[in-house]
Amino acid sequence: MTAETQPRGRKPRRLTASRIGIYAFLVFAAAFFLLPFYVMIVTSFKTMPEIQQGNIFGLPTDFTLKPWSTAWAHACTGVNCEGIRVGVLNSFEIMIPAATLSILLGAINGYALSFWRPRGGNLIFAVLLLGAFIPYQVYLYPLVRMLSKVSLYNTLPGIITVHVIFGLPVMTLLFRNYYVAVPVDLFKAARIDGGGFWTIFFQLMIPMSGPILVVAAILQVTGIWNDFLFGLIFAGRDHLPMTVELNNIVNTTTGTKAYNVNMAATILTALVPLIVYFVSGRWFVRGIAAGAVKG
């Protein structure tokens, strides 16, 4: 299309120095993050003799799925050789109730702080935000002592409780800022129609909260799934999450280190966050634009 035939007001695209610099930066950034992932994938499909040849960037010449089956069902964590599947089930047992409860409680807090304005609500909100900025390591010993007193230390309910507590500040902030942007006239009309606290919340606010619910779900699912520290300290031996199991597999040394099995186990560990981001990425952007970070 020539300059004469282009629509009025649209400037012809030119390859300027700034545009070249932007493209170069984007290509470099993509390569920086994708190259290690590529090495992980190709290594997971190679045999150990091929890996020992040292060509980490080459495609597998002897393609095999055995490292994946070994990582899933037979990799050893100490003397236990049941693979990473045990950690997968434990992670789901922790993530589903913890993410659901923290999102629900955060939504209730944000709704109450935005519309019902309880006495001392601003102080409670400030304390919640203050707690979000204190390093988690500061709370570890007091939490261990407190959970031990109520027989929740090293239990499934205990690790779920910890994730819910630490997820509440961010969830409350997200939902409060989202509900602040909702016209207060809707709330007043619902009150005039006789709606109470829970009726308005479940029948009016929750149906309007689709974008922010997706944002909250992405943050909590990925945060809880990727957690290592809390799972190591509070979950107990019978409920170790996938990240702790992966660490045990990688650091278990009996003979030659199986790099292909380690890479396959690492990819299996990262599958859930990757799927969540790929499936819900556009909803995440939409939720942010709809008011997730407005205040």
N, C-alpha and C positions, 0 to 999 in steps of 0.2 A: 504494500500500500504506500503510495507516494505521499508527499506532504500536502499536495493539492487535494487529494481524495480523502484525507483523514478528517474525522468530525471536528468541527470547530471547538476550540477550548481544550483539546487534548494535545499535549505536547509530545513530539516524537521521543521515544525512549533512546537515550544515548548511554553508551558504556563509559561512564565517567570514572575518575580515579577513586572517588568515594564509594561508588557502587562496586567496583572491583575489590576494594578493601573489605567491604561488608561481606561479599561472597567468599572471599578468601578466609575471613574469620569464621564464617559459618561452616565452611568445609573443614577447617582445622578443628573447630569445636566438635563437629560430628565425628571426625576421625578419632579424636581424643577419647571419646566415650565408646564408640562402636568397635574400635580395633581390639581392645581387651575382650569384648564380648565375642568377637569373631574368633579370637584365639581360644576362648573357652569352648565354643561350639565345635570347632574342627578338632580340638584335642580330645573332646569327649567321644568322638567317633573313631579315634585311632587306637591301634594296639600299642602296648608298652614298647616292643622293639622298635616300632616306627617313631615313637616319641623320643626314645633315647638317641635317635640319629640327630636330633637337634633342630630340625626344620619346623619351627613352631607355626610359621605362617602358611605352610604348604597344606593343600587339601589332602585328606586321608587317601592313601593308595590301597589300603586293605580295610575297607569300611566295615565297622562292627557296631552292634548295639549292646554287646555284652557289658560294657562299662555302665550303661544305663540300668540294665536289670540288676547288676551287682549293687549299684548305688541305692536302688530302690528297696531291694529285699535282702541283700547279703552283706553289705558293708558293715565293718565292725566298729563299734564304739567301746573300746576296752575289750572285755570278754563277751560282750553281747553283740552278736552278728545278725541282727534283724533288719539292717538297712535303715534308710531315712524315712521309711513309711510310718514308723512309730511316731516320729517327730511331726509328720504331716498331720496325723490324726490329733495329736496333742495340741498343735497350733490352732486347728479348727475348733477344738473344744474350748480353747482360751479366747480366740478371737471373736467368735460369733456372739456369745453372751456379753463379753466385755464391750465390744463395739456397739451392740444394740442398747445396752444400759447407759453407756456414757452419752450416746447421741440423744436418747430419750430424755435423760435427766438434764442435759444441756439445753435441749429445746424447751423443756418446762421452765428452767431457770431464766432463759432468755425471754420467754413469753411473759413470765411474771414480772421481770424487771422492766419490760417495755410498756406493759399496759396496766398492770395492777399496782405498780409502784408501792411495794410494801415499805413500812417504816424501817429505816436502816438498810434499805436495799442497795443504795449506792455504796455504803460502807462494805457490805458483803461482797459486792462486785469488785471493789478495789482490792479486798483481801484475796479474792480468787485470782485476780490478775497478778498480784504480788507473788502468790505462790507459784504461778506459772514461770516466773523469771528466776526463781531460786534453783540452783543446780540439784538434780535428782539425788546425787550422791550424799547431800546433806541429810536427806530423809531416811537413808537406808537403815541405819542402826535403830533409830526410834521406831520405824515401821516393823523391823524384825522383832523388837521387844513387844510392841503392841499386839502384833498378830500371834506371837507366841502365847501371850496372856489369854487370848480368846480361842486358842487351839486352831488357828487358821494358817499358821506358818507351815510351808511345804505342803500345801493342799491346793486343789483346783479352785475352790471358792476364794482362797487367799490371793492367788495371782490374778484372778478376775477382779477382785476388789481393788487391788493396787492399780490395775490399768484403768478402771472406772474413775478412781480418785484423781489420777494424774491426767485423765482426758477431760475432766469437767471444766477446768478453767478455759481452755481453748474452745470447747464446744459451747460454753455459755457465751463467750465473746462473739463467736460466729452467729449464733441464733439471735442474740440481743441486737447486734448491728443489723441483721436482716429484718427483724420485726420492727425496729425503729422506723424503717422506710415504708412500712405498711400504713396506709391512711388510718388515722385513729377513728374516723367516722364509721368505718366498718365495725370496729370493736364496739363503739357506742350503739350502733344499730342492733348488734347482736345482744347487747345488754338490755336494750329496750324490749326486744322480743322475748326476754326472759332467760337468756342463756347464762349459765353459770361458768365457773372457772374451767371445769373439765369439758363441758359441752362446747364452749367456744374454742378451746384448744384442739379437740379432736375433730370437730366438724367444720371449723373455719380455718384455723391456723395451719394445721398439718396438711390439708389439701393444697394450701397455697405455698407450701415450703419445699416443693419438689427440687428446685435447683440447689438450695442450701443443704438439703438432706443428702444429695449426691456429693457435694463438697465435703460434708462431715463424714460420710461413709468412706470416701477415698482417704481422707486424712487418718481416720481411726483404723481402718483395715490395714493400710500399709504400715502405719506406726506400730500397731500391736504385732503384726506378722513379722516385722523386721526387728522386733525387740530382742535383745540378747541379755542385757544386764538384769532386768526384773525376772526374766525366765530362769536365769541361772541361780538367782538368790531365793526367789519366793515360790517357784513352781514345785520343787521337790523332785526326787529321782523318778517317780512314776508319771510325771506330767511335764517333762522337759520339752520345750518347744523345738521347732525345726532348726532354728538358728543355733541353739546349743548342741543339738545332735550333729549338725554340720561341723561345728568346731571340734567335736569329739572324733568324728570320722577323719577329718583332715589331720588331726594331731595324733591319731593312733598309728604307731609305727611298728609293724610286724613285718620285717623284711624290706623289700623295695617299696617305696612310696608309689602308690597307683595314682598318677596324675590324671589319667583319663576318668577314673572313678570319682576323684575329687571334683573335677570340672563338671561331670554329669550331676553330682549331688548339689553343687552350687547352683546350677541352672534350675534344677528342680525346686530348690529353695526360693528362687527368685520368680518362679512362674506366676504365682498368685498376684503379687504387685504389678508385674508386667501386664497381665490380663486385665486387671482393674484399670490401669492407666490407659491401655489401648481401647478398651470398651467405653470408658466413661470420661475420656479426656475432654471431649467437646462439652460435655455436661459440666465438667469442672470449670472451664472457662466461662460458661454461661452463668453458673452460680456465683462466681466471683463478680462478674459484670452486673448481676442482679442485686448486688448489695452486700456481698459477704464481707467485704473489707471497708464498708462505709460506716461512719460513726458520727 
